[in-house]
Amino acid sequence: MSRSVVYARRAAAAVAIGVLAMGCQESAQEKAAQTHLTPPTPTAPASTAPSPSR
């Protein structure tokens, strides 16, 4: 194969990887937007001990 064919294939592969990476970023942005729409859930377990009163 000639060098120009090798360079063309490498360039095509780089473009394909870039396009695929952009598609993954959009999915991540959509997921992040969806998490902002849902209310937060508590992560700490509820305490059974009574709280001290002042």
mmCIF entry with sequence, helices, sheets and N, C-alpha, C, O atoms, coordinates in Angstrom:
data_MODEL
# 
_entry.id   MODEL 
# 
_entity.id                         1 
_entity.type                       polymer 
_entity.pdbx_number_of_molecules   1 
# 
_entity_poly.entity_id                      1 
_entity_poly.type                           'polypeptide(L)' 
_entity_poly.nstd_linkage                   no 
_entity_poly.nstd_monomer                   no 
_entity_poly.pdbx_seq_one_letter_code       MSRSVVYARRAAAAVAIGVLAMGCQESAQEKAAQTHLTPPTPTAPASTAPSPSR 
_entity_poly.pdbx_seq_one_letter_code_can   MSRSVVYARRAAAAVAIGVLAMGCQESAQEKAAQTHLTPPTPTAPASTAPSPSR 
_entity_poly.pdbx_strand_id                 A 
# 
loop_
_entity_poly_seq.entity_id 
_entity_poly_seq.num 
_entity_poly_seq.mon_id 
_entity_poly_seq.hetero 
1 1  MET n 
1 2  SER n 
1 3  ARG n 
1 4  SER n 
1 5  VAL n 
1 6  VAL n 
1 7  TYR n 
1 8  ALA n 
1 9  ARG n 
1 10 ARG n 
1 11 ALA n 
1 12 ALA n 
1 13 ALA n 
1 14 ALA n 
1 15 VAL n 
1 16 ALA n 
1 17 ILE n 
1 18 GLY n 
1 19 VAL n 
1 20 LEU n 
1 21 ALA n 
1 22 MET n 
1 23 GLY n 
1 24 CYS n 
1 25 GLN n 
1 26 GLU n 
1 27 SER n 
1 28 ALA n 
1 29 GLN n 
1 30 GLU n 
1 31 LYS n 
1 32 ALA n 
1 33 ALA n 
1 34 GLN n 
1 35 THR n 
1 36 HIS n 
1 37 LEU n 
1 38 THR n 
1 39 PRO n 
1 40 PRO n 
1 41 THR n 
1 42 PRO n 
1 43 THR n 
1 44 ALA n 
1 45 PRO n 
1 46 ALA n 
1 47 SER n 
1 48 THR n 
1 49 ALA n 
1 50 PRO n 
1 51 SER n 
1 52 PRO n 
1 53 SER n 
1 54 ARG n 
# 
_struct_asym.id          A 
_struct_asym.entity_id   1 
# 
_struct_conf.conf_type_id            HELX_P 
_struct_conf.id                      HELX_P1 
_struct_conf.pdbx_PDB_helix_id       AA1 
_struct_conf.beg_label_comp_id       ARG 
_struct_conf.beg_label_asym_id       A 
_struct_conf.beg_label_seq_id        3 
_struct_conf.pdbx_beg_PDB_ins_code   ? 
_struct_conf.end_label_comp_id       LEU 
_struct_conf.end_label_asym_id       A 
_struct_conf.end_label_seq_id        37 
_struct_conf.pdbx_end_PDB_ins_code   ? 
_struct_conf.beg_auth_comp_id        ARG 
_struct_conf.beg_auth_asym_id        A 
_struct_conf.beg_auth_seq_id         3 
_struct_conf.end_auth_comp_id        LEU 
_struct_conf.end_auth_asym_id        A 
_struct_conf.end_auth_seq_id         37 
_struct_conf.pdbx_PDB_helix_class    1 
_struct_conf.details                 ? 
_struct_conf.pdbx_PDB_helix_length   35 
# 
_struct_conf_type.id          HELX_P 
_struct_conf_type.criteria    ? 
_struct_conf_type.reference   ? 
# 
loop_
_atom_site.group_PDB 
_atom_site.id 
_atom_site.type_symbol 
_atom_site.label_atom_id 
_atom_site.label_alt_id 
_atom_site.label_comp_id 
_atom_site.label_asym_id 
_atom_site.label_entity_id 
_atom_site.label_seq_id 
_atom_site.pdbx_PDB_ins_code 
_atom_site.Cartn_x 
_atom_site.Cartn_y 
_atom_site.Cartn_z 
_atom_site.occupancy 
_atom_site.B_iso_or_equiv 
_atom_site.pdbx_formal_charge 
_atom_site.auth_seq_id 
_atom_site.auth_comp_id 
_atom_site.auth_asym_id 
_atom_site.auth_atom_id 
_atom_site.pdbx_PDB_model_num 
ATOM 1   N N  . MET A 1 1  ? 0.833   -1.183 0.000  1.00 0.00 ? 1  MET A N  1 
ATOM 2   C CA . MET A 1 1  ? 0.000   0.000  0.000  1.00 0.00 ? 1  MET A CA 1 
ATOM 3   C C  . MET A 1 1  ? 0.877   1.246  0.000  1.00 0.00 ? 1  MET A C  1 
ATOM 4   O O  . MET A 1 1  ? 1.962   1.264  0.582  1.00 0.00 ? 1  MET A O  1 
ATOM 5   N N  . SER A 1 2  ? 0.395   2.258  -0.649 1.00 0.00 ? 2  SER A N  1 
ATOM 6   C CA . SER A 1 2  ? 1.168   3.496  -0.682 1.00 0.00 ? 2  SER A CA 1 
ATOM 7   C C  . SER A 1 2  ? 0.921   4.290  0.596  1.00 0.00 ? 2  SER A C  1 
ATOM 8   O O  . SER A 1 2  ? -0.050  4.055  1.317  1.00 0.00 ? 2  SER A O  1 
ATOM 9   N N  . ARG A 1 3  ? 1.807   5.220  0.855  1.00 0.00 ? 3  ARG A N  1 
ATOM 10  C CA . ARG A 1 3  ? 1.699   6.025  2.067  1.00 0.00 ? 3  ARG A CA 1 
ATOM 11  C C  . ARG A 1 3  ? 0.432   6.867  2.082  1.00 0.00 ? 3  ARG A C  1 
ATOM 12  O O  . ARG A 1 3  ? -0.156  7.073  3.144  1.00 0.00 ? 3  ARG A O  1 
ATOM 13  N N  . SER A 1 4  ? 0.008   7.347  0.942  1.00 0.00 ? 4  SER A N  1 
ATOM 14  C CA . SER A 1 4  ? -1.187  8.183  0.907  1.00 0.00 ? 4  SER A CA 1 
ATOM 15  C C  . SER A 1 4  ? -2.425  7.385  1.316  1.00 0.00 ? 4  SER A C  1 
ATOM 16  O O  . SER A 1 4  ? -3.324  7.926  1.960  1.00 0.00 ? 4  SER A O  1 
ATOM 17  N N  . VAL A 1 5  ? -2.478  6.109  0.948  1.00 0.00 ? 5  VAL A N  1 
ATOM 18  C CA . VAL A 1 5  ? -3.610  5.266  1.341  1.00 0.00 ? 5  VAL A CA 1 
ATOM 19  C C  . VAL A 1 5  ? -3.593  5.043  2.846  1.00 0.00 ? 5  VAL A C  1 
ATOM 20  O O  . VAL A 1 5  ? -4.641  5.065  3.493  1.00 0.00 ? 5  VAL A O  1 
ATOM 21  N N  . VAL A 1 6  ? -2.410  4.830  3.402  1.00 0.00 ? 6  VAL A N  1 
ATOM 22  C CA . VAL A 1 6  ? -2.283  4.621  4.840  1.00 0.00 ? 6  VAL A CA 1 
ATOM 23  C C  . VAL A 1 6  ? -2.715  5.879  5.589  1.00 0.00 ? 6  VAL A C  1 
ATOM 24  O O  . VAL A 1 6  ? -3.447  5.793  6.576  1.00 0.00 ? 6  VAL A O  1 
ATOM 25  N N  . TYR A 1 7  ? -2.272  7.035  5.132  1.00 0.00 ? 7  TYR A N  1 
ATOM 26  C CA . TYR A 1 7  ? -2.649  8.290  5.779  1.00 0.00 ? 7  TYR A CA 1 
ATOM 27  C C  . TYR A 1 7  ? -4.149  8.540  5.668  1.00 0.00 ? 7  TYR A C  1 
ATOM 28  O O  . TYR A 1 7  ? -4.774  9.012  6.619  1.00 0.00 ? 7  TYR A O  1 
ATOM 29  N N  . ALA A 1 8  ? -4.727  8.226  4.514  1.00 0.00 ? 8  ALA A N  1 
ATOM 30  C CA . ALA A 1 8  ? -6.166  8.417  4.333  1.00 0.00 ? 8  ALA A CA 1 
ATOM 31  C C  . ALA A 1 8  ? -6.959  7.510  5.273  1.00 0.00 ? 8  ALA A C  1 
ATOM 32  O O  . ALA A 1 8  ? -7.968  7.932  5.836  1.00 0.00 ? 8  ALA A O  1 
ATOM 33  N N  . ARG A 1 9  ? -6.511  6.278  5.443  1.00 0.00 ? 9  ARG A N  1 
ATOM 34  C CA . ARG A 1 9  ? -7.206  5.362  6.353  1.00 0.00 ? 9  ARG A CA 1 
ATOM 35  C C  . ARG A 1 9  ? -7.072  5.832  7.801  1.00 0.00 ? 9  ARG A C  1 
ATOM 36  O O  . ARG A 1 9  ? -8.026  5.752  8.575  1.00 0.00 ? 9  ARG A O  1 
ATOM 37  N N  . ARG A 1 10 ? -5.903  6.314  8.159  1.00 0.00 ? 10 ARG A N  1 
ATOM 38  C CA . ARG A 1 10 ? -5.715  6.819  9.525  1.00 0.00 ? 10 ARG A CA 1 
ATOM 39  C C  . ARG A 1 10 ? -6.598  8.033  9.776  1.00 0.00 ? 10 ARG A C  1 
ATOM 40  O O  . ARG A 1 10 ? -7.187  8.167  10.848 1.00 0.00 ? 10 ARG A O  1 
ATOM 41  N N  . ALA A 1 11 ? -6.689  8.905  8.800  1.00 0.00 ? 11 ALA A N  1 
ATOM 42  C CA . ALA A 1 11 ? -7.530  10.096 8.943  1.00 0.00 ? 11 ALA A CA 1 
ATOM 43  C C  . ALA A 1 11 ? -9.001  9.701  9.059  1.00 0.00 ? 11 ALA A C  1 
ATOM 44  O O  . ALA A 1 11 ? -9.735  10.269 9.867  1.00 0.00 ? 11 ALA A O  1 
ATOM 45  N N  . ALA A 1 12 ? -9.427  8.743  8.265  1.00 0.00 ? 12 ALA A N  1 
ATOM 46  C CA . ALA A 1 12 ? -10.817 8.283  8.333  1.00 0.00 ? 12 ALA A CA 1 
ATOM 47  C C  . ALA A 1 12 ? -11.109 7.649  9.687  1.00 0.00 ? 12 ALA A C  1 
ATOM 48  O O  . ALA A 1 12 ? -12.190 7.846  10.244 1.00 0.00 ? 12 ALA A O  1 
ATOM 49  N N  . ALA A 1 13 ? -10.169 6.899  10.213 1.00 0.00 ? 13 ALA A N  1 
ATOM 50  C CA . ALA A 1 13 ? -10.356 6.286  11.525 1.00 0.00 ? 13 ALA A CA 1 
ATOM 51  C C  . ALA A 1 13 ? -10.437 7.351  12.619 1.00 0.00 ? 13 ALA A C  1 
ATOM 52  O O  . ALA A 1 13 ? -11.246 7.235  13.540 1.00 0.00 ? 13 ALA A O  1 
ATOM 53  N N  . ALA A 1 14 ? -9.610  8.377  12.520 1.00 0.00 ? 14 ALA A N  1 
ATOM 54  C CA . ALA A 1 14 ? -9.636  9.449  13.512 1.00 0.00 ? 14 ALA A CA 1 
ATOM 55  C C  . ALA A 1 14 ? -10.961 10.202 13.470 1.00 0.00 ? 14 ALA A C  1 
ATOM 56  O O  . ALA A 1 14 ? -11.513 10.548 14.515 1.00 0.00 ? 14 ALA A O  1 
ATOM 57  N N  . VAL A 1 15 ? -11.466 10.455 12.282 1.00 0.00 ? 15 VAL A N  1 
ATOM 58  C CA . VAL A 1 15 ? -12.757 11.132 12.147 1.00 0.00 ? 15 VAL A CA 1 
ATOM 59  C C  . VAL A 1 15 ? -13.876 10.270 12.716 1.00 0.00 ? 15 VAL A C  1 
ATOM 60  O O  . VAL A 1 15 ? -14.763 10.780 13.401 1.00 0.00 ? 15 VAL A O  1 
ATOM 61  N N  . ALA A 1 16 ? -13.843 8.966  12.438 1.00 0.00 ? 16 ALA A N  1 
ATOM 62  C CA . ALA A 1 16 ? -14.876 8.065  12.946 1.00 0.00 ? 16 ALA A CA 1 
ATOM 63  C C  . ALA A 1 16 ? -14.869 8.022  14.467 1.00 0.00 ? 16 ALA A C  1 
ATOM 64  O O  . ALA A 1 16 ? -15.927 8.033  15.095 1.00 0.00 ? 16 ALA A O  1 
ATOM 65  N N  . ILE A 1 17 ? -13.690 7.973  15.058 1.00 0.00 ? 17 ILE A N  1 
ATOM 66  C CA . ILE A 1 17 ? -13.589 7.970  16.520 1.00 0.00 ? 17 ILE A CA 1 
ATOM 67  C C  . ILE A 1 17 ? -14.124 9.279  17.092 1.00 0.00 ? 17 ILE A C  1 
ATOM 68  O O  . ILE A 1 17 ? -14.815 9.279  18.111 1.00 0.00 ? 17 ILE A O  1 
ATOM 69  N N  . GLY A 1 18 ? -13.807 10.378 16.446 1.00 0.00 ? 18 GLY A N  1 
ATOM 70  C CA . GLY A 1 18 ? -14.315 11.678 16.908 1.00 0.00 ? 18 GLY A CA 1 
ATOM 71  C C  . GLY A 1 18 ? -15.828 11.768 16.847 1.00 0.00 ? 18 GLY A C  1 
ATOM 72  O O  . GLY A 1 18 ? -16.459 12.301 17.760 1.00 0.00 ? 18 GLY A O  1 
ATOM 73  N N  . VAL A 1 19 ? -16.410 11.252 15.781 1.00 0.00 ? 19 VAL A N  1 
ATOM 74  C CA . VAL A 1 19 ? -17.867 11.281 15.639 1.00 0.00 ? 19 VAL A CA 1 
ATOM 75  C C  . VAL A 1 19 ? -18.516 10.404 16.704 1.00 0.00 ? 19 VAL A C  1 
ATOM 76  O O  . VAL A 1 19 ? -19.519 10.792 17.304 1.00 0.00 ? 19 VAL A O  1 
ATOM 77  N N  . LEU A 1 20 ? -17.954 9.235  16.936 1.00 0.00 ? 20 LEU A N  1 
ATOM 78  C CA . LEU A 1 20 ? -18.504 8.358  17.963 1.00 0.00 ? 20 LEU A CA 1 
ATOM 79  C C  . LEU A 1 20 ? -18.382 8.981  19.347 1.00 0.00 ? 20 LEU A C  1 
ATOM 80  O O  . LEU A 1 20 ? -19.295 8.855  20.163 1.00 0.00 ? 20 LEU A O  1 
ATOM 81  N N  . ALA A 1 21 ? -17.276 9.643  19.619 1.00 0.00 ? 21 ALA A N  1 
ATOM 82  C CA . ALA A 1 21 ? -17.089 10.290 20.916 1.00 0.00 ? 21 ALA A CA 1 
ATOM 83  C C  . ALA A 1 21 ? -18.096 11.419 21.109 1.00 0.00 ? 21 ALA A C  1 
ATOM 84  O O  . ALA A 1 21 ? -18.591 11.617 22.218 1.00 0.00 ? 21 ALA A O  1 
ATOM 85  N N  . MET A 1 22 ? -18.402 12.150 20.067 1.00 0.00 ? 22 MET A N  1 
ATOM 86  C CA . MET A 1 22 ? -19.393 13.217 20.173 1.00 0.00 ? 22 MET A CA 1 
ATOM 87  C C  . MET A 1 22 ? -20.766 12.643 20.489 1.00 0.00 ? 22 MET A C  1 
ATOM 88  O O  . MET A 1 22 ? -21.525 13.231 21.259 1.00 0.00 ? 22 MET A O  1 
ATOM 89  N N  . GLY A 1 23 ? -21.085 11.513 19.907 1.00 0.00 ? 23 GLY A N  1 
ATOM 90  C CA . GLY A 1 23 ? -22.364 10.874 20.188 1.00 0.00 ? 23 GLY A CA 1 
ATOM 91  C C  . GLY A 1 23 ? -22.466 10.447 21.637 1.00 0.00 ? 23 GLY A C  1 
ATOM 92  O O  . GLY A 1 23 ? -23.538 10.552 22.233 1.00 0.00 ? 23 GLY A O  1 
ATOM 93  N N  . CYS A 1 24 ? -21.381 9.970  22.216 1.00 0.00 ? 24 CYS A N  1 
ATOM 94  C CA . CYS A 1 24 ? -21.383 9.561  23.621 1.00 0.00 ? 24 CYS A CA 1 
ATOM 95  C C  . CYS A 1 24 ? -21.526 10.771 24.533 1.00 0.00 ? 24 CYS A C  1 
ATOM 96  O O  . CYS A 1 24 ? -22.185 10.677 25.569 1.00 0.00 ? 24 CYS A O  1 
ATOM 97  N N  . GLN A 1 25 ? -20.940 11.884 24.184 1.00 0.00 ? 25 GLN A N  1 
ATOM 98  C CA . GLN A 1 25 ? -21.053 13.079 25.008 1.00 0.00 ? 25 GLN A CA 1 
ATOM 99  C C  . GLN A 1 25 ? -22.476 13.597 25.034 1.00 0.00 ? 25 GLN A C  1 
ATOM 100 O O  . GLN A 1 25 ? -22.943 14.067 26.072 1.00 0.00 ? 25 GLN A O  1 
ATOM 101 N N  . GLU A 1 26 ? -23.172 13.521 23.915 1.00 0.00 ? 26 GLU A N  1 
ATOM 102 C CA . GLU A 1 26 ? -24.554 13.975 23.892 1.00 0.00 ? 26 GLU A CA 1 
ATOM 103 C C  . GLU A 1 26 ? -25.407 13.118 24.807 1.00 0.00 ? 26 GLU A C  1 
ATOM 104 O O  . GLU A 1 26 ? -26.288 13.633 25.496 1.00 0.00 ? 26 GLU A O  1 
ATOM 105 N N  . SER A 1 27 ? -25.161 11.831 24.823 1.00 0.00 ? 27 SER A N  1 
ATOM 106 C CA . SER A 1 27 ? -25.912 10.946 25.708 1.00 0.00 ? 27 SER A CA 1 
ATOM 107 C C  . SER A 1 27 ? -25.632 11.290 27.164 1.00 0.00 ? 27 SER A C  1 
ATOM 108 O O  . SER A 1 27 ? -26.545 11.272 27.989 1.00 0.00 ? 27 SER A O  1 
ATOM 109 N N  . ALA A 1 28 ? -24.395 11.598 27.485 1.00 0.00 ? 28 ALA A N  1 
ATOM 110 C CA . ALA A 1 28 ? -24.041 11.955 28.851 1.00 0.00 ? 28 ALA A CA 1 
ATOM 111 C C  . ALA A 1 28 ? -24.696 13.274 29.248 1.00 0.00 ? 28 ALA A C  1 
ATOM 112 O O  . ALA A 1 28 ? -25.136 13.430 30.387 1.00 0.00 ? 28 ALA A O  1 
ATOM 113 N N  . GLN A 1 29 ? -24.764 14.230 28.311 1.00 0.00 ? 29 GLN A N  1 
ATOM 114 C CA . GLN A 1 29 ? -25.409 15.505 28.600 1.00 0.00 ? 29 GLN A CA 1 
ATOM 115 C C  . GLN A 1 29 ? -26.900 15.318 28.806 1.00 0.00 ? 29 GLN A C  1 
ATOM 116 O O  . GLN A 1 29 ? -27.485 15.948 29.687 1.00 0.00 ? 29 GLN A O  1 
ATOM 117 N N  . GLU A 1 30 ? -27.528 14.458 28.001 1.00 0.00 ? 30 GLU A N  1 
ATOM 118 C CA . GLU A 1 30 ? -28.954 14.200 28.172 1.00 0.00 ? 30 GLU A CA 1 
ATOM 119 C C  . GLU A 1 30 ? -29.220 13.535 29.522 1.00 0.00 ? 30 GLU A C  1 
ATOM 120 O O  . GLU A 1 30 ? -30.194 13.861 30.199 1.00 0.00 ? 30 GLU A O  1 
ATOM 121 N N  . LYS A 1 31 ? -28.360 12.612 29.903 1.00 0.00 ? 31 LYS A N  1 
ATOM 122 C CA . LYS A 1 31 ? -28.521 11.930 31.183 1.00 0.00 ? 31 LYS A CA 1 
ATOM 123 C C  . LYS A 1 31 ? -28.368 12.924 32.328 1.00 0.00 ? 31 LYS A C  1 
ATOM 124 O O  . LYS A 1 31 ? -29.120 12.869 33.302 1.00 0.00 ? 31 LYS A O  1 
ATOM 125 N N  . ALA A 1 32 ? -27.405 13.828 32.220 1.00 0.00 ? 32 ALA A N  1 
ATOM 126 C CA . ALA A 1 32 ? -27.200 14.834 33.257 1.00 0.00 ? 32 ALA A CA 1 
ATOM 127 C C  . ALA A 1 32 ? -28.408 15.762 33.338 1.00 0.00 ? 32 ALA A C  1 
ATOM 128 O O  . ALA A 1 32 ? -28.803 16.168 34.431 1.00 0.00 ? 32 ALA A O  1 
ATOM 129 N N  . ALA A 1 33 ? -28.991 16.098 32.204 1.00 0.00 ? 33 ALA A N  1 
ATOM 130 C CA . ALA A 1 33 ? -30.168 16.961 32.205 1.00 0.00 ? 33 ALA A CA 1 
ATOM 131 C C  . ALA A 1 33 ? -31.347 16.254 32.861 1.00 0.00 ? 33 ALA A C  1 
ATOM 132 O O  . ALA A 1 33 ? -32.136 16.892 33.558 1.00 0.00 ? 33 ALA A O  1 
ATOM 133 N N  . GLN A 1 34 ? -31.479 14.959 32.650 1.00 0.00 ? 34 GLN A N  1 
ATOM 134 C CA . GLN A 1 34 ? -32.564 14.202 33.256 1.00 0.00 ? 34 GLN A CA 1 
ATOM 135 C C  . GLN A 1 34 ? -32.390 14.096 34.764 1.00 0.00 ? 34 GLN A C  1 
ATOM 136 O O  . GLN A 1 34 ? -33.382 14.100 35.492 1.00 0.00 ? 34 GLN A O  1 
ATOM 137 N N  . THR A 1 35 ? -31.170 14.001 35.249 1.00 0.00 ? 35 THR A N  1 
ATOM 138 C CA . THR A 1 35 ? -30.959 13.886 36.688 1.00 0.00 ? 35 THR A CA 1 
ATOM 139 C C  . THR A 1 35 ? -31.295 15.194 37.393 1.00 0.00 ? 35 THR A C  1 
ATOM 140 O O  . THR A 1 35 ? -31.650 15.179 38.571 1.00 0.00 ? 35 THR A O  1 
ATOM 141 N N  . HIS A 1 36 ? -31.194 16.313 36.708 1.00 0.00 ? 36 HIS A N  1 
ATOM 142 C CA . HIS A 1 36 ? -31.557 17.590 37.317 1.00 0.00 ? 36 HIS A CA 1 
ATOM 143 C C  . HIS A 1 36 ? -33.072 17.737 37.429 1.00 0.00 ? 36 HIS A C  1 
ATOM 144 O O  . HIS A 1 36 ? -33.557 18.518 38.248 1.00 0.00 ? 36 HIS A O  1 
ATOM 145 N N  . LEU A 1 37 ? -33.810 17.009 36.629 1.00 0.00 ? 37 LEU A N  1 
ATOM 146 C CA . LEU A 1 37 ? -35.263 17.097 36.668 1.00 0.00 ? 37 LEU A CA 1 
ATOM 147 C C  . LEU A 1 37 ? -35.856 16.241 37.777 1.00 0.00 ? 37 LEU A C  1 
ATOM 148 O O  . LEU A 1 37 ? -36.957 16.533 38.245 1.00 0.00 ? 37 LEU A O  1 
ATOM 149 N N  . THR A 1 38 ? -35.175 15.211 38.206 1.00 0.00 ? 38 THR A N  1 
ATOM 150 C CA . THR A 1 38 ? -35.701 14.343 39.245 1.00 0.00 ? 38 THR A CA 1 
ATOM 151 C C  . THR A 1 38 ? -35.321 14.883 40.613 1.00 0.00 ? 38 THR A C  1 
ATOM 152 O O  . THR A 1 38 ? -34.233 15.435 40.775 1.00 0.00 ? 38 THR A O  1 
ATOM 153 N N  . PRO A 1 39 ? -36.195 14.735 41.596 1.00 0.00 ? 39 PRO A N  1 
ATOM 154 C CA . PRO A 1 39 ? -35.861 15.244 42.930 1.00 0.00 ? 39 PRO A CA 1 
ATOM 155 C C  . PRO A 1 39 ? -34.762 14.402 43.561 1.00 0.00 ? 39 PRO A C  1 
ATOM 156 O O  . PRO A 1 39 ? -34.652 13.209 43.277 1.00 0.00 ? 39 PRO A O  1 
ATOM 157 N N  . PRO A 1 40 ? -33.958 15.007 44.404 1.00 0.00 ? 40 PRO A N  1 
ATOM 158 C CA . PRO A 1 40 ? -32.871 14.261 45.035 1.00 0.00 ? 40 PRO A CA 1 
ATOM 159 C C  . PRO A 1 40 ? -33.424 13.233 46.013 1.00 0.00 ? 40 PRO A C  1 
ATOM 160 O O  . PRO A 1 40 ? -34.465 13.447 46.634 1.00 0.00 ? 40 PRO A O  1 
ATOM 161 N N  . THR A 1 41 ? -32.731 12.138 46.140 1.00 0.00 ? 41 THR A N  1 
ATOM 162 C CA . THR A 1 41 ? -33.134 11.104 47.086 1.00 0.00 ? 41 THR A CA 1 
ATOM 163 C C  . THR A 1 41 ? -32.186 11.124 48.272 1.00 0.00 ? 41 THR A C  1 
ATOM 164 O O  . THR A 1 41 ? -30.994 11.379 48.101 1.00 0.00 ? 41 THR A O  1 
ATOM 165 N N  . PRO A 1 42 ? -32.688 10.864 49.459 1.00 0.00 ? 42 PRO A N  1 
ATOM 166 C CA . PRO A 1 42 ? -31.795 10.877 50.628 1.00 0.00 ? 42 PRO A CA 1 
ATOM 167 C C  . PRO A 1 42 ? -30.827 9.702  50.567 1.00 0.00 ? 42 PRO A C  1 
ATOM 168 O O  . PRO A 1 42 ? -31.197 8.596  50.171 1.00 0.00 ? 42 PRO A O  1 
ATOM 169 N N  . THR A 1 43 ? -29.595 9.954  50.962 1.00 0.00 ? 43 THR A N  1 
ATOM 170 C CA . THR A 1 43 ? -28.593 8.907  50.918 1.00 0.00 ? 43 THR A CA 1 
ATOM 171 C C  . THR A 1 43 ? -28.259 8.398  52.312 1.00 0.00 ? 43 THR A C  1 
ATOM 172 O O  . THR A 1 43 ? -27.766 7.279  52.456 1.00 0.00 ? 43 THR A O  1 
ATOM 173 N N  . ALA A 1 44 ? -28.519 9.196  53.340 1.00 0.00 ? 44 ALA A N  1 
ATOM 174 C CA . ALA A 1 44 ? -28.214 8.772  54.702 1.00 0.00 ? 44 ALA A CA 1 
ATOM 175 C C  . ALA A 1 44 ? -29.418 8.028  55.272 1.00 0.00 ? 44 ALA A C  1 
ATOM 176 O O  . ALA A 1 44 ? -30.559 8.421  55.031 1.00 0.00 ? 44 ALA A O  1 
ATOM 177 N N  . PRO A 1 45 ? -29.173 6.963  56.025 1.00 0.00 ? 45 PRO A N  1 
ATOM 178 C CA . PRO A 1 45 ? -30.295 6.247  56.626 1.00 0.00 ? 45 PRO A CA 1 
ATOM 179 C C  . PRO A 1 45 ? -30.939 7.073  57.731 1.00 0.00 ? 45 PRO A C  1 
ATOM 180 O O  . PRO A 1 45 ? -30.284 7.908  58.355 1.00 0.00 ? 45 PRO A O  1 
ATOM 181 N N  . ALA A 1 46 ? -32.207 6.839  57.965 1.00 0.00 ? 46 ALA A N  1 
ATOM 182 C CA . ALA A 1 46 ? -32.915 7.562  59.006 1.00 0.00 ? 46 ALA A CA 1 
ATOM 183 C C  . ALA A 1 46 ? -32.385 7.133  60.365 1.00 0.00 ? 46 ALA A C  1 
ATOM 184 O O  . ALA A 1 46 ? -32.103 5.955  60.583 1.00 0.00 ? 46 ALA A O  1 
ATOM 185 N N  . SER A 1 47 ? -32.252 8.067  61.258 1.00 0.00 ? 47 SER A N  1 
ATOM 186 C CA . SER A 1 47 ? -31.731 7.789  62.602 1.00 0.00 ? 47 SER A CA 1 
ATOM 187 C C  . SER A 1 47 ? -32.880 7.357  63.508 1.00 0.00 ? 47 SER A C  1 
ATOM 188 O O  . SER A 1 47 ? -33.955 7.956  63.470 1.00 0.00 ? 47 SER A O  1 
ATOM 189 N N  . THR A 1 48 ? -32.665 6.322  64.323 1.00 0.00 ? 48 THR A N  1 
ATOM 190 C CA . THR A 1 48 ? -33.688 5.876  65.265 1.00 0.00 ? 48 THR A CA 1 
ATOM 191 C C  . THR A 1 48 ? -33.485 6.470  66.642 1.00 0.00 ? 48 THR A C  1 
ATOM 192 O O  . THR A 1 48 ? -34.377 6.399  67.487 1.00 0.00 ? 48 THR A O  1 
ATOM 193 N N  . ALA A 1 49 ? -32.320 7.055  66.879 1.00 0.00 ? 49 ALA A N  1 
ATOM 194 C CA . ALA A 1 49 ? -32.051 7.661  68.185 1.00 0.00 ? 49 ALA A CA 1 
ATOM 195 C C  . ALA A 1 49 ? -32.711 9.026  68.241 1.00 0.00 ? 49 ALA A C  1 
ATOM 196 O O  . ALA A 1 49 ? -32.697 9.763  67.255 1.00 0.00 ? 49 ALA A O  1 
ATOM 197 N N  . PRO A 1 50 ? -33.296 9.374  69.399 1.00 0.00 ? 50 PRO A N  1 
ATOM 198 C CA . PRO A 1 50 ? -33.923 10.703 69.504 1.00 0.00 ? 50 PRO A CA 1 
ATOM 199 C C  . PRO A 1 50 ? -32.851 11.784 69.504 1.00 0.00 ? 50 PRO A C  1 
ATOM 200 O O  . PRO A 1 50 ? -31.756 11.595 70.033 1.00 0.00 ? 50 PRO A O  1 
ATOM 201 N N  . SER A 1 51 ? -33.185 12.916 68.904 1.00 0.00 ? 51 SER A N  1 
ATOM 202 C CA . SER A 1 51 ? -32.239 14.020 68.851 1.00 0.00 ? 51 SER A CA 1 
ATOM 203 C C  . SER A 1 51 ? -32.269 14.764 70.185 1.00 0.00 ? 51 SER A C  1 
ATOM 204 O O  . SER A 1 51 ? -33.328 14.881 70.802 1.00 0.00 ? 51 SER A O  1 
ATOM 205 N N  . PRO A 1 52 ? -31.123 15.264 70.633 1.00 0.00 ? 52 PRO A N  1 
ATOM 206 C CA . PRO A 1 52 ? -31.105 15.990 71.909 1.00 0.00 ? 52 PRO A CA 1 
ATOM 207 C C  . PRO A 1 52 ? -31.859 17.307 71.781 1.00 0.00 ? 52 PRO A C  1 
ATOM 208 O O  . PRO A 1 52 ? -31.723 18.014 70.782 1.00 0.00 ? 52 PRO A O  1 
ATOM 209 N N  . SER A 1 53 ? -32.639 17.625 72.777 1.00 0.00 ? 53 SER A N  1 
ATOM 210 C CA . SER A 1 53 ? -33.400 18.886 72.756 1.00 0.00 ? 53 SER A CA 1 
ATOM 211 C C  . SER A 1 53 ? -32.700 19.900 73.640 1.00 0.00 ? 53 SER A C  1 
ATOM 212 O O  . SER A 1 53 ? -32.048 19.535 74.618 1.00 0.00 ? 53 SER A O  1 
ATOM 213 N N  . ARG A 1 54 ? -32.831 21.144 73.306 1.00 0.00 ? 54 ARG A N  1 
ATOM 214 C CA . ARG A 1 54 ? -32.166 22.204 74.070 1.00 0.00 ? 54 ARG A CA 1 
ATOM 215 C C  . ARG A 1 54 ? -33.122 22.868 74.997 1.00 0.00 ? 54 ARG A C  1 
ATOM 216 O O  . ARG A 1 54 ? -32.742 23.786 75.723 1.00 0.00 ? 54 ARG A O  1 
# 
